[in-house]
Amino acid sequence: MFGLGVQELLLILIILVFVFGTSRIADLGKGMGEGIRNFKKAVKDDSNPSGPGSTEEKK
């Protein structure tokens, strides 16, 4: 993993907390989580089309 060990990753995390602050990092994580959730939902909806042109009928 790019030659980074646990100590280097911990140092990077501490620097990020000092630069951005904990609330901003939490907001970023929340936004990324929502984005991933929306992406998964969109992929799931596209794989099972049930619109007017679909050959499957809803039960």
N, C-alpha and C positions, 0 to 999 in steps of 0.2 A: 504494500500500500504506500507507494512513493517513498519508502524508506523512513516513514515516520513511526516512532514508537509511542507508547502511552504517555511518556513524559512530555514529548513534543506536542502531542494533541492537547494535553492538559494545559500547557503554556499558551497555546493558541486560543483555547477556550477562555482562559483568564483574561487574555488581552482583549478578546471580543467583548467580554462583559464590561471591562473598563471603558472601552471605546463607545459601545452602543448602549449599555445599561440593560438591566434585566427585563424591564418592561418592553423595551423595543425588540429584544430577542424573542420574548414570549409572543409578541404580536406577529413577528416574522414567522415563527413556528405555526401559529394559528392560521395565518394566511396560506402557508404552504400546505397544511393539512386540508384546508377547505378546497384548495386547488386540486389536490390529488383526489379528494373525494368526488368533486365535480367531474374530473376527467374519467374516473372509473365508472361513474353513473352514465356519462355520455357514451362510453365504449359499450357498456352493457345494453343501453337503449338501442344503439346502432346495430348490435348483433342480433337482436330480436325485433325486427320491424313489424309493426302491427297497424300500419296506416291503411289508407284506402286502397293502395295498390298491392297490398299483401295478399298472399294466397291462403294464409291461415285465418281461421275464424276464432274469435275470442269466445271462451266458454263462461 
